[in-house]
Amino acid sequence: MKVTQLTKLFAFGALLLSMMLVPQSCGDKDTVDPVETTAHDYDYKVYWEWNEAFLQIDRYAQGYRPGPGPRALGYLGLSAYECVVSAIPENRSIADLYAGLDVPKADPNLDYHWPAAINASYAYLMERFFPHMQNSSDPRVTNAYGLIAQTFTKLHGRYAQETSEEILERSEAFGREVAAAVYAWETTDTPGHNAFLNPSPTSYTPPSGPGLWQPTFPDETKAMFPYWGQVRTFALRQDELTCRPPIAYGEHPASPFYSQALEVYSTVNAINNPPAGLADWAANQRWAAIFWSDDNTNLTFAPPPRLVAVLNQVAANEEIDLAEAAEIYAKMGLALSDAGVALWHSKYVYNVERPISYIRRVVSQQHPEAANWLTILDATAVGGQYGITPAFPAYPSGHSGFGGCGGKILSSMFEYNAKHPGTYTFTDLCHQLRTEFLGTPRTFSSFSQLGEEDAYSRIPLGVHFRMDCEVGLEVGRLAAQRVLELPWKK
């Protein structure tokens, strides 16, 4: 009898052990025991997809350049970051830095598919940032707007194959809730909210006087975004919005101001008519000037998002994970937005005239042919004029600020670390398929060099003085530094 009971006891133990060792069926996603995942377990591709869509939409977005584009990137990046930050163990939310921003939190007892939350956040905000494109009479514009629904649907279908219906619905609902909170806060920034609807307000009259900006030949376009310096910033303080003063105005040929104008005049002339032995130099200068321009709506994306186009390439090259993407795209958006506010604040504080005005009026006194001088900036491919100049004051340069800002943000993640102990060699493929201009890729030995070429390309284009570029870089790098100093880590 004892043997029988012992045998039964061993048999029962063996059955219990076998039940513990046999894996449970995974045919039904809803019956699987939840496995805790972090954002490090997903890839960057939801960010890549949405920012590629943004770049295509931005190309046709009237009123979006130069300020509203980076501002939208700031809010998009912030919302997406807040969607996923609870799944980044080493990071913290930054929503508490901003008065009036009340962002919902993910339930720590529930499972989420984090890319799905980000997908919903982008879709919700993109529809609200580009409402004026929805019913345009231009099919290029409405087709671009249609990318919002197309991108969301494509990613929704992808994620439906990766998680349960319950988790997908919860994740998307959470993403929309976060985005709605961010958008509600965005609307309280009166100078920035929907400013793209009125980029050249009639209420602004530029000051007049020697060396002060006025609408430029040949298009004479009114001042764009003269009040952008009042837009909310994410990291820059109010006392950091005004850059150092420009070189003192002067018309004497020996004055520093005249010398800077003469550099622009001589550079453009040498590009158009290369002196002996400088043909290669002239070709490279023209190439760089046009390669970085991105000035024309309907032709390319705008100059600030250009740095996001670069980020998309690097993110794909490095195959960063979702946690890394959440942080770097948020930093890029916030920094570009702040740079834009500081740059435009300073532009309308100093109101420095553009090279074309000074050259045609002042330099022509010593060089009569300068009376008919034009920039290299060409808008004929989109029905505009040749030789135009952007419609706002020169100092500091916007391109330079965005280049300096984006270069510093890129460097913060992709240079001087264990994977890249030095600088980062990068080939920019942004315009490799363009046919309207020379979009042949250009290679850079560092992100600092990339930002500096973006900045100084404005001299050979003929639209900026050297001082505009130098100080623009300073403004952009300060904006990036302040964003990097935010408390991203726990």
PyMOL commands that set and color helices and strands:
alter all, ss='L'
color gray80, all
select helices_A, chain A and resi 2-21+29-31+39-41+45-60+68-87+95-97+114-129+131-133+139-145+147-160+165-186+195-197+228-230+238-240+256-272+279-291+303-318+322-350+355-361+363-365+368-372+380-382+398-414+447-456+458-461+466-484
alter helices_A, ss='H'
color red, helices_A
select strands_A, chain A and resi 426-428+442-444
alter strands_A, ss='S'
color yellow, strands_A
deselect
rebuild
show_as cartoon
